[in-house]
Amino acid sequence: MLILGLTAIPSGAIAVDSDESAAESVRFADVQRVEQQGDFVKRTLVLNNTDEARLQISAAEGDFSTTVLATDGSGDGSVTVVFDTRQADDSDAAFRAADANDTVSVLTRSSETGETTLSAGRYNVIASAGHTRIADRLWIEPPSVRGSAVCSVPAAQQPSHIDCADRSRETGSPSVVAVGDDAVVQYRVSGLESAVQRPAPGTQPVFARNASTGAHTTHVVQWSPETDARTSQTLRINYRGGPSPSLHSSRLVDHIGIDTDADGEIDRSLRTAVNRYQVTSTGGLTVAFDEPISVADNETLLFEYHVVNPRTEGVSDASVSFGGETVHSSLEYAPNGLGNVGPGVDLRVESSEMDLISPQTVFDVAYDAETDSLNVVADSARLETGTYNVTVAIDSDIHADGEQVVLTEAFTVAEPSVDNLSATMSDTKLNVSARTNLAPQTKMDIDLTMSQEGTTYFSRCLTTVGKNGVVTCSFAPPGTGSANVSISYNDTVVAGPEEIEIESNVTTRG
């Protein structure tokens, strides 16, 4: 008679082993995961005396069931299986290993369900190797929209895992970002991990404003040469190897020029330098200039022109040739292809001061699956002072509720400022405070200087900007009388020196 030993695994998973004394051949590094539709399910299998295990994910109610074989090729004793819930109808595309040295191959696949995205609900997850079988559960929830916020962080601080809700100042007006800080616009929307997993279309040399099939839209060229001072009298854009758009000879061009300082704005227009635009019979576009044009390696040639996307789904190659150099982009057309961030996710930036050809030339976009947020980050030093409206639009096919999601946040870029410098005596302590538009957690120095009977007293306090934009320090002055207070940022005095009169238990202001 076969006796099965049951061993309890933390958080509810169950291991079944034919030999109670035998070590588990496989176990989960984590258990009972909850994910949103459109995000990745990541399950790490820890292996013992084996280099492979099977992982099965099946619906508790429904016909979805897929089994994969995970093989440890790196020799570290574990394999992390990544399951793309938006590719549920294509097991080969849906499963991969997190480590390129490991492999994940599909053994059995679900029958055709007709649904691209995995349905919400409970799923059974079973890992097996040798005589060990571990059971666990997975919950898939519909994606959520929890609003948006904007904040600033010091440029030296990595904006990963930032929660702008904890840092935003409730002023009722657009948030102010001091020049030199990073602006972070955060859209708290879950279920976008799959849609933005690949490099954003808007970061390519050629991308479509709207990649939906049949859309009347514009395509954008943003090309920087590998080496300095490439010179040419001709710019060529070609579409090959797949469905191609139709280009118009009338009302063809929106913008053409050179961005000299990487802020997404055309600083040197080339409109008057263009001799002619020619739509070629092979589905391309040639721009001929009156005389040779030079583009330095720290400059970007920007060109936006009107097209009608092909009505057929597919991927085509778009190439840009200029000055003996050719670069390629991959354009993917789909029914829900709207978006320069990813399929169905579009980012727009509006400013009264400038026209951004491509937000991705200035803004970095990343999705944080831990906080379920899409973060749009910009170095304010690359932007002109002024107000910016940043909008993300998520296509109705991306979100399970079938509604288009549109969220807009605004921020104002301004020069760094420090004001409202004040000093207050409390018992023997001098409390100094000021208000600044620099980002919370920015390091600043507050200095106190006094001269008494030929002796100079100097004290420096290192402090950081609080969430409310206030910096404070406390001093213990050696006595009463005149003193100077100043505030420094990056070794530069930004406030003061202000002369104050120190009197016992008396409030003074500079």
C-alpha positions in Angstrom: 0.0 0.0 0.0 1.3 3.5 -0.9 1.2 6.0 1.9 1.3 9.7 1.0 2.9 12.1 3.5 1.4 15.6 3.6 3.8 18.4 4.6 2.4 21.8 5.4 4.0 24.7 3.4 3.8 28.3 4.7 0.8 30.4 3.6 -1.3 27.6 2.6 0.6 25.7 -0.2 0.6 21.9 0.1 3.5 19.5 -0.7 2.7 15.9 -1.6 5.7 13.5 -1.4 5.8 9.7 -1.6 8.6 9.5 0.9 8.0 11.6 4.0 11.8 11.8 4.8 12.7 12.8 1.2 13.6 16.5 0.6 11.3 18.5 -1.6 12.5 18.5 -5.2 10.7 21.8 -5.9 9.0 24.5 -3.8 7.7 28.0 -4.4 9.8 30.9 -3.2 6.6 32.8 -2.6 2.9 31.8 -2.4 -0.6 32.9 -3.1 0.0 35.8 -5.5 -2.6 38.4 -6.5 -2.1 40.1 -9.9 -4.2 42.3 -12.2 -5.2 41.5 -15.7 -2.5 42.8 -18.1 0.3 42.4 -15.6 2.9 39.6 -15.3 2.6 36.7 -13.0 6.1 35.8 -11.7 6.5 32.5 -9.8 10.0 31.4 -8.7 10.6 27.7 -8.4 13.4 26.6 -6.0 14.9 23.3 -7.2 16.6 20.6 -5.1 18.7 17.8 -6.7 17.1 18.6 -10.0 17.4 21.2 -12.7 13.9 21.1 -14.0 10.3 21.2 -12.9 6.8 21.5 -14.3 4.5 24.4 -13.6 0.7 24.2 -14.3 -1.7 27.2 -14.2 -5.3 26.3 -14.6 -8.6 28.1 -13.9 -10.6 26.9 -11.0 -13.7 27.6 -13.1 -13.2 27.7 -16.9 -11.2 26.0 -19.6 -7.8 27.7 -19.2 -5.0 25.3 -18.4 -1.3 25.4 -19.5 1.7 23.4 -18.3 5.3 24.5 -18.9 8.7 22.9 -18.2 11.1 25.2 -16.4 14.8 24.3 -16.7 17.6 25.9 -14.6 20.3 26.7 -17.1 22.2 29.2 -14.9 22.9 26.7 -12.1 21.6 28.9 -9.3 19.0 26.4 -8.2 15.9 28.4 -9.2 13.8 29.4 -12.2 11.5 32.4 -12.3 8.6 31.7 -14.7 7.0 34.9 -16.1 3.5 34.6 -17.4 2.1 37.5 -19.5 -1.6 37.6 -18.6 -2.4 39.7 -21.7 -1.1 36.9 -24.0 -3.2 34.2 -22.5 -4.4 33.0 -25.9 -0.8 32.4 -27.1 1.1 30.2 -24.6 4.4 30.4 -26.6 4.3 34.2 -26.3 2.9 34.2 -22.8 5.5 32.2 -20.9 9.3 32.9 -20.6 12.1 32.7 -18.0 13.2 35.8 -16.2 16.8 34.7 -16.5 18.0 34.4 -20.1 20.1 31.4 -19.1 17.0 29.5 -18.0 14.4 28.1 -20.3 10.6 27.7 -20.2 8.9 25.5 -22.8 5.2 24.8 -23.2 4.2 21.2 -22.7 0.4 21.5 -22.8 -1.7 24.5 -23.7 -5.2 25.7 -23.1 -7.8 25.3 -25.8 -8.6 28.4 -27.8 -10.7 30.6 -25.6 -11.0 33.6 -27.9 -9.9 35.9 -25.1 -6.5 37.6 -25.4 -6.3 38.6 -21.7 -6.6 36.1 -18.9 -10.0 36.3 -17.3 -10.4 37.5 -13.7 -10.9 34.8 -11.1 -9.1 32.1 -9.1 -6.5 29.8 -10.6 -4.7 26.7 -9.3 -0.9 26.7 -9.6 0.9 23.4 -9.3 4.6 22.8 -9.4 6.0 19.3 -9.7 9.4 17.6 -9.9 10.3 14.0 -9.1 7.9 12.8 -6.4 7.2 16.3 -5.1 4.0 18.2 -6.0 3.3 21.7 -4.6 -0.2 23.3 -4.9 -0.9 27.0 -4.6 -3.4 29.6 -5.7 -3.4 32.7 -7.9 -6.0 35.4 -8.0 -6.4 37.6 -11.1 -8.2 40.8 -10.5 -9.6 43.4 -13.0 -7.3 46.4 -13.5 -8.0 49.5 -11.4 -7.7 53.3 -11.9 -6.8 55.1 -8.7 -6.1 58.6 -10.1 -2.9 60.5 -10.7 -0.5 62.9 -8.9 2.6 64.9 -9.6 5.6 65.6 -7.5 9.3 66.5 -7.7 12.4 64.6 -6.5 16.0 65.7 -6.3 17.8 64.8 -9.6 20.4 62.7 -7.7 17.6 60.5 -6.3 16.3 57.7 -8.4 12.5 58.1 -8.8 11.8 54.4 -8.6 9.0 53.3 -6.2 8.1 56.9 -5.6 4.6 57.5 -4.2 3.7 61.0 -5.3 0.6 60.9 -3.1 2.9 61.0 -0.1 5.0 63.9 -1.5 2.5 66.2 -3.3 1.8 69.6 -1.8 -1.9 70.3 -1.6 -1.9 73.8 -3.1 -4.8 73.7 -5.4 -2.6 74.9 -8.3 -0.1 73.1 -10.6 2.8 71.7 -8.6 6.0 73.7 -8.9 9.2 71.9 -10.0 12.4 73.8 -9.4 14.9 73.8 -12.3 17.4 71.0 -11.6 14.9 68.7 -9.9 13.1 65.8 -11.6 9.4 66.1 -12.3 7.4 62.9 -11.7 3.9 62.5 -13.1 2.4 59.4 -11.7 -0.7 57.6 -13.0 -1.9 55.0 -10.6 -3.3 52.5 -13.1 -2.8 48.8 -12.7 -2.7 46.2 -15.5 -0.3 48.0 -17.9 2.8 45.9 -17.4 2.4 43.9 -20.6 1.4 46.9 -22.7 4.6 48.8 -21.8 7.0 46.0 -21.4 9.0 46.6 -24.6 10.9 49.8 -25.5 8.3 52.5 -26.0 7.5 53.2 -29.7 8.1 56.9 -29.1 11.8 56.2 -28.3 12.4 54.8 -31.8 13.9 56.9 -34.7 10.5 56.6 -36.5 7.2 56.1 -34.7 3.5 56.6 -35.3 1.5 59.0 -33.2 -1.3 56.5 -33.5 -0.4 53.0 -34.7 -4.1 51.9 -35.1 -4.8 50.4 -38.5 -6.4 52.8 -40.9 -5.8 55.8 -38.6 -5.2 59.3 -40.1 -2.3 60.3 -38.0 1.3 61.6 -38.2 4.6 59.8 -38.1 7.6 61.3 -36.4 11.3 61.1 -37.3 13.7 61.8 -34.4 17.2 61.0 -35.6 20.6 61.8 -34.1 23.8 60.9 -35.9 26.4 58.5 -34.4 29.2 60.9 -35.2 29.5 64.7 -35.4 28.6 66.9 -38.3 27.0 64.5 -40.7 26.1 66.5 -43.8 23.6 65.7 -46.5 21.3 67.5 -49.0 18.7 64.6 -48.8 16.7 63.0 -46.1 14.9 59.7 -47.0 12.3 57.7 -45.2 11.4 54.3 -46.5 8.8 51.7 -45.4 9.6 48.1 -46.4 8.9 44.5 -45.4 5.3 44.8 -44.3 2.2 47.0 -44.5 3.0 50.6 -45.4 1.2 53.8 -44.8 -0.1 56.2 -47.4 1.6 59.6 -47.6 -0.1 62.7 -48.8 1.5 65.2 -51.1 -0.8 68.0 -49.9 -0.6 69.1 -46.2 2.2 66.7 -45.8 4.5 68.4 -43.2 3.7 69.5 -39.7 7.3 70.2 -38.4 10.8 69.9 -39.7 13.9 71.2 -38.0 16.8 70.5 -35.6 16.6 70.3 -31.8 20.0 71.6 -30.5 19.5 71.1 -26.8 17.6 67.8 -26.4 14.4 69.4 -25.0 12.1 68.2 -27.8 11.7 71.7 -29.3 12.8 72.7 -32.8 15.5 75.3 -32.3 16.5 75.6 -35.9 13.7 75.3 -38.5 14.4 73.7 -41.8 11.2 74.6 -43.5 12.7 77.4 -45.6 15.7 75.2 -46.5 13.5 72.5 -48.1 13.6 72.5 -51.9 10.9 69.8 -52.3 9.1 66.8 -50.8 8.7 63.8 -53.0 6.5 60.8 -52.2 8.1 57.8 -53.9 6.4 55.0 -55.7 7.8 52.4 -53.3 6.0 54.0 -50.3 8.6 56.3 -49.0 9.4 60.0 -48.7 12.3 62.1 -49.9 13.1 65.5 -48.6 15.6 67.6 -50.7 17.2 70.7 -49.2 18.5 73.7 -51.1 22.0 73.1 -49.7 23.7 70.5 -47.5 22.4 70.3 -43.9 24.6 69.4 -40.9 23.4 67.7 -37.8 25.9 67.3 -34.8 26.0 64.2 -32.7 24.4 66.1 -29.8 21.5 67.4 -32.0 18.3 65.7 -33.2 16.6 66.1 -36.5 12.9 66.3 -35.9 10.4 65.7 -38.7 6.6 65.1 -38.4 4.4 64.4 -41.4 0.8 63.3 -42.2 0.0 59.7 -43.2 -2.8 57.2 -43.3 -1.9 54.0 -41.6 -2.3 50.7 -43.5 -5.6 48.9 -42.9 -3.8 45.6 -42.5 -2.3 44.5 -39.2 1.3 43.7 -39.1 4.9 44.9 -38.6 6.9 46.9 -41.1 10.4 48.3 -41.2 10.9 52.1 -41.4 14.3 53.4 -42.2 15.8 56.9 -42.1 18.8 57.7 -44.4 20.8 60.9 -44.0 24.5 61.7 -44.6 25.5 58.1 -45.4 23.9 56.8 -42.2 20.8 54.6 -42.1 18.8 53.7 -39.0 15.8 51.4 -38.7 12.6 51.2 -36.7 9.9 48.6 -36.3 6.3 49.9 -36.6 3.5 47.6 -35.5 0.0 48.3 -36.7 -3.0 46.9 -34.8 -6.7 47.7 -34.2 -5.8 49.1 -30.7 -2.4 50.4 -31.7 -2.9 53.9 -30.3 0.0 55.0 -28.2 3.6 56.2 -28.2 4.3 54.5 -24.9 3.0 51.0 -25.9 0.0 49.4 -27.6 -3.1 51.3 -26.4 -1.1 53.7 -24.1 -0.6 57.2 -25.4 1.3 60.1 -23.8 0.8 63.7 -24.7 2.6 66.8 -23.4 1.3 70.4 -24.0 2.9 73.6 -23.2 2.2 77.2 -24.1 5.9 77.8 -24.5 7.0 75.0 -26.7 5.7 72.2 -29.0 7.2 68.8 -28.0 7.6 66.7 -31.1 8.0 63.5 -29.1 7.5 63.3 -25.3 10.1 60.5 -25.1 12.9 62.9 -26.2 12.4 64.6 -22.8 10.4 62.3 -20.6 11.3 58.8 -19.4 8.4 56.5 -19.0 8.4 53.4 -16.8 5.7 51.1 -15.3 6.2 50.1 -11.7 4.3 46.8 -11.1 5.0 46.9 -7.4 3.0 50.2 -6.9 0.8 49.7 -10.0 1.8 53.1 -11.4 2.9 54.5 -14.7 5.7 57.0 -13.9 6.6 59.8 -16.4 9.8 61.5 -15.3 11.5 64.5 -16.8 14.7 66.4 -15.9 13.4 69.9 -15.5 16.8 71.4 -16.5 16.0 70.3 -20.0 12.7 72.2 -20.0 11.9 75.8 -20.4 10.3 77.5 -17.5 6.5 77.4 -17.7 3.5 75.1 -17.2 3.2 71.7 -18.8 0.0 69.5 -19.1 0.9 65.8 -19.3 -1.9 63.5 -20.4 -2.0 59.7 -20.6 -4.8 58.1 -22.6 -5.4 54.3 -22.3 -7.4 52.7 -25.0 -10.7 51.0 -24.1 -9.4 47.6 -25.3 -6.6 47.7 -22.7 -8.8 48.1 -19.7 -11.2 45.4 -18.7 -14.1 47.8 -18.0 -14.2 48.8 -21.7 -13.9 52.5 -21.1 -11.1 54.8 -22.3 -9.0 56.1 -19.4 -7.8 59.7 -19.7 -5.8 61.3 -16.9 -4.1 64.7 -16.9 -1.7 66.4 -14.5 0.1 69.8 -14.7 3.3 71.1 -13.2 5.2 74.4 -13.5 8.9 74.6 -14.0 10.4 77.6 -12.1 13.8 78.8 -11.0 14.8 77.6 -7.5 13.7 79.9 -4.8 13.9 80.3 -1.0 11.8 82.8 0.9 10.1 83.4 4.2 13.4 83.2 6.1 12.6 83.6 9.8 14.2 82.9 13.2 12.5 82.3 16.5 14.0 82.0 20.0 12.6 79.3 22.3 14.4 79.2 25.6 18.1 79.0 24.6 17.4 77.6 21.1 17.3 79.7 17.9 14.9 78.0 15.4 15.4 79.0 11.8 13.0 78.1 9.0 12.4 79.0 5.3 10.2 77.9 2.5 11.5 76.6 -0.9 10.2 75.2 -4.1 13.1 72.6 -4.2 12.0 69.0 -4.0 11.4 67.3 -0.7 14.6 65.6 0.7 16.8 68.1 -1.1 19.9 68.7 1.1 20.5 72.3 2.2 22.8 74.1 4.6 21.7 76.8 7.1 24.5 78.9 8.6 24.5 81.1 11.7 27.3 83.6 12.2 27.9 85.9 15.2 30.7 88.2 16.3 31.2 88.9 20.0 34.1 90.7 21.6 36.4 90.1 18.6 35.4 86.4 18.4 33.5 85.0 15.4 31.0 82.2 16.2 30.0 80.0 13.2 27.6 77.1 13.1 26.4 75.1 10.2 23.3 72.8 10.2 22.7 70.2 7.4 19.0 69.8 6.8 16.6 68.5 4.1 13.5 70.0 2.6 10.3 68.6 4.1 7.1 67.5 2.3 5.6 70.9 2.9 8.6 72.7 1.3 9.9 74.0 4.6 13.6 73.7 5.8 14.3 74.1 9.5 17.3 74.0 11.8 17.9 74.7 15.5 21.0 76.5 16.9 22.3 77.2 20.4 23.8 80.7 20.0 26.5 81.6 22.6 24.6 84.8 23.6 22.4 87.6 22.5 23.1 90.3 19.9 23.3 90.6 16.1 23.8 87.5 13.9 23.6 86.6 10.3 21.6 83.6 8.9 22.1 82.3 5.3 20.9 79.2 3.4 23.0 77.4 0.8 22.2 74.8 -1.9 24.9 73.1 -3.9 27.5 75.3 -2.2 25.7 78.4 -3.4 24.0 80.9 -1.1 20.3 81.0 -2.1 18.9 83.0 0.9 20.5 85.7 3.1 22.7 86.5 4.7 19.9 88.1 6.8 20.8 90.1 9.9 18.7 89.1 12.9 18.8 90.3 16.5 19.0 87.4 19.0 17.2 88.2 22.3 16.2 85.7 24.9 12.6 84.3 24.2 11.9 86.9 21.5 10.7 86.1 18.0 12.8 87.8 15.3 12.6 87.9 11.6 15.1 88.9 8.9 
